[in-house]
């Protein structure tokens, strides 16, 4: 069970890293890069935790992206 979770987590991280490099990140005018990075990590963590039990890597990545975008919007960022 743990081995399966670790393998799927690894796939999800790889997918997210490739998606993260392909797209543009959140934008905000009056926020430091350090604050932006901390907010992004917080939202990314929420997305990972919320999708940890999804078996399909593609489905997990899609849901993680949606959760991440919604979280950043809640924090006041504009997401492309």
N, C-alpha and C positions, 0 to 999 in steps of 0.2 A: 504494500500500500504506500509506504513512504517513498520507495524507489520510483513508483509510478508518478507520485505527486512531484517529486524532484525532477523527473524527466519532463513532465508537462510544464513545470515552472520554468525550466531551462528553455524550452521551446517558446514559451510566452515572452520571456525576457529577450530572446533573440529577435522575435517578431517585433516587439516594441522598439527595440533599438534600431531596427531597420526602418520602421515607420517613422520614428522620431527624427532620423537623419533625412528622410525624404521630404517631410513636410515642414512648414514654418511653425514656430512656436507661438505661444501667447504673447500679446502685445499690451503694454500699459505705458502711459506717459510719465507718471510721477512716482514710479517705484524703482528702487535700486535693483541691480542685477542680483544681488545677494537675496533680497526679499523675494524676487521673482523665482529664483532657483529653489528657495525653501518652500514656497507655495506649490511649485510644480512637483517637488519630491513628495509633499504631503498628499497631493491629489493622485500622484502615481501610486503611492502606497495604498491609498483607498481603493484604487482600481485593481491592484494585484490581489488584495484581500477579498474584494467582492467577487472576483472571478476565479478564485483558487480551485474550486471544485469542478469547473467546466472541463470536460474531457477533450473537446475539439479545439485544437490550437487556433484555428481560424476564427471560430466563434468567440473564443476567449479574447483574442486580440481586438476583434470588433467591439465587444462590450467594454473592454478596458479603455479603448479610445473614446467611446461615448461617455463613459464615467469620468474620464480625465477631462474631457471638454466641458462637461456639465459642472464639474467641481471648480474648474478655473473660471467659468462664467459666474458661478456663485461668489467667487472671491473678487469679482469686478473686472476681470480681464476680458479683452476682446480676442476671441479664438477664430482663426481662419479656417 
